[in-house]
Amino acid sequence: MYLVHLAVASPGDIPVPAEIKQLLAASAPDVLEHVSVHPRERPHPVIGLFLRVTSLNEAETTAELIWEHAVAASPRLAGWRLRRAEVPLVPYDMS
């Protein structure tokens, strides 16, 4: 399982739609385990997708596709833009 962060930009100063979790879940019910929304993150809201996939590359690509399908299916996401989709890498402290 991988956590992918989607950094998204709104068309103006509007909040993340309240139903964003449901919109994303409907786009990939077979691989999406959980959605976490961080609407106050700056400079852009961040949406965390926990995905059941086998590789980091597949996780980031799948997250982008989930976003694209949700945007295409929902007029509420018109104008929203995906800035990046990436697995957050956490440094390992060997001390």
C-alpha positions as CSV (number, residue, x, y, z in Angstrom):
1,M,0.0,0.0,0.0
2,Y,1.2,3.5,-0.8
3,L,0.1,7.0,0.3
4,V,0.1,9.5,-2.5
5,H,-0.4,13.2,-1.9
6,L,-2.3,15.1,-4.5
7,A,-1.6,18.8,-4.4
8,V,-4.5,20.6,-6.0
9,A,-5.3,24.2,-7.0
10,S,-8.7,25.7,-7.0
11,P,-10.2,28.1,-9.6
12,G,-10.1,31.1,-7.3
13,D,-10.6,31.2,-3.5
14,I,-13.1,28.3,-3.2
15,P,-12.8,25.4,-0.7
16,V,-12.3,21.8,-1.5
17,P,-15.8,20.3,-2.3
18,A,-17.3,18.6,0.7
19,E,-17.9,15.5,-1.3
20,I,-14.4,15.1,-2.6
21,K,-13.8,11.8,-0.8
22,Q,-16.9,10.2,-2.4
23,L,-15.9,11.6,-5.9
24,L,-12.5,10.1,-5.7
25,A,-13.6,6.8,-4.2
26,A,-16.1,6.4,-7.0
27,S,-13.3,6.7,-9.5
28,A,-11.3,3.7,-8.2
29,P,-13.1,1.5,-5.7
30,D,-10.8,-1.5,-6.5
31,V,-7.5,0.2,-5.4
32,L,-8.5,3.1,-3.2
33,E,-8.4,2.2,0.5
34,H,-8.8,5.6,2.2
35,V,-8.9,9.3,1.4
36,S,-7.6,12.0,3.7
37,V,-8.2,15.7,3.0
38,H,-6.1,18.5,4.3
39,P,-8.0,21.6,3.0
40,R,-5.9,24.2,4.9
41,E,-2.5,23.0,3.7
42,R,-0.5,25.8,2.0
43,P,0.2,26.8,-0.6
44,H,-2.4,24.3,-1.9
45,P,-4.8,21.8,-0.4
46,V,-3.5,18.3,-0.2
47,I,-5.5,15.1,-0.6
48,G,-4.0,11.8,0.6
49,L,-4.9,8.6,-1.3
50,F,-4.0,5.3,0.2
51,L,-3.7,2.9,-2.7
52,R,-3.4,-0.9,-2.9
53,V,-0.9,-1.1,-5.7
54,T,2.5,-2.8,-6.1
55,S,5.0,0.0,-6.8
56,L,5.7,3.6,-6.2
57,N,5.4,4.5,-9.9
58,E,2.1,2.7,-10.2
59,A,0.8,4.5,-7.1
60,E,1.6,8.0,-8.5
61,T,0.3,7.1,-11.9
62,T,-2.9,5.6,-10.5
63,A,-3.5,8.6,-8.3
64,E,-3.3,10.9,-11.3
65,L,-5.8,8.8,-13.1
66,I,-8.2,8.7,-10.2
67,W,-8.0,12.6,-10.1
68,E,-8.6,12.8,-13.8
69,H,-11.6,10.5,-13.7
70,A,-13.1,12.4,-10.7
71,V,-12.7,15.7,-12.5
72,A,-14.3,14.4,-15.7
73,A,-17.2,13.0,-13.7
74,S,-18.0,16.0,-11.5
75,P,-18.8,19.5,-12.6
76,R,-18.0,20.6,-9.0
77,L,-14.3,19.9,-9.8
78,A,-14.3,22.0,-13.0
79,G,-11.4,24.4,-12.9
80,W,-9.6,22.5,-10.2
81,R,-6.1,21.6,-11.3
82,L,-3.7,18.8,-10.2
83,R,-0.4,20.4,-9.4
84,R,1.4,17.2,-8.5
85,A,0.8,13.6,-7.4
86,E,3.7,12.1,-5.4
87,V,4.5,9.6,-2.7
88,P,5.9,11.6,0.2
89,L,9.4,10.3,1.0
90,V,10.4,10.4,4.6
91,P,14.1,10.4,5.4
92,Y,15.3,7.5,7.5
93,D,17.3,8.4,10.5
94,M,20.0,5.7,11.1
95,S,21.2,7.2,14.4
